[in-house]
Amino acid sequence: MSTERNHDEDRRPRVGTIIWGLIAVVVGLLVVAGTWWNVSFNWAYVLIALLIGSGIALMVAGVLSATRNRGR
């Protein structure tokens, strides 16, 4: 009897990948909004907000992942 686990069964998307993908989508939507509706953004503030938001999301996801794995 083999104790190896099948790694294909427990493969889940990584939180970091999802968060960076969301950042890319938000930046793309802001660029499109600026082009279509002639809206201007202060890109320094946008980048600061995105970095703060993504950092918080990554920390929360890490804590949640650590607490879930502690019970196993």
C-alpha positions in Angstrom: 0.0 0.0 0.0 1.5 3.3 -1.1 1.4 6.4 1.1 2.1 8.8 -1.7 -0.7 11.3 -2.3 -1.9 12.1 -5.8 -0.9 15.7 -6.2 -3.5 16.2 -9.0 -6.4 15.8 -6.6 -5.5 18.6 -4.2 -4.3 21.1 -6.7 -6.0 24.5 -6.1 -5.3 27.9 -7.5 -2.8 29.8 -5.5 -4.0 32.9 -3.8 -1.1 35.0 -5.0 -1.9 34.2 -8.6 -5.5 35.2 -8.2 -4.7 38.5 -6.5 -2.1 39.5 -9.1 -4.6 38.6 -11.8 -7.2 40.8 -10.1 -4.6 43.6 -10.0 -4.0 43.2 -13.8 -7.8 43.3 -14.5 -8.3 46.4 -12.3 -5.4 48.3 -14.1 -6.8 47.2 -17.5 -10.3 48.4 -16.6 -8.9 51.8 -15.4 -7.0 52.2 -18.6 -10.1 51.4 -20.6 -12.3 53.7 -18.5 -9.8 56.5 -19.0 -9.8 56.0 -22.8 -13.6 55.6 -23.2 -14.9 58.2 -20.8 -12.0 60.6 -20.8 -11.4 60.1 -17.1 -7.9 60.9 -15.8 -6.4 59.1 -12.8 -3.4 60.0 -10.6 -1.5 56.8 -11.3 0.7 57.2 -8.3 -2.3 57.1 -6.0 -3.8 54.2 -8.0 -0.5 52.2 -7.6 -0.3 52.9 -3.9 -3.9 51.8 -3.4 -3.4 48.6 -5.4 -0.2 47.7 -3.5 -1.8 48.3 -0.2 -5.0 46.4 -1.1 -3.0 43.5 -2.6 -0.7 43.4 0.4 -3.6 43.2 2.8 -5.3 40.5 0.7 -2.1 38.4 0.6 -1.6 38.7 4.3 -5.2 37.7 5.1 -5.0 34.8 2.7 -1.8 33.6 4.3 -3.3 33.7 7.8 -6.4 31.9 6.6 -4.3 29.2 4.9 -2.1 28.8 8.0 -5.1 28.3 10.2 -6.7 25.8 7.9 -3.5 23.8 7.6 -3.0 23.7 11.3 -6.0 21.5 11.8 -4.7 18.8 9.4 
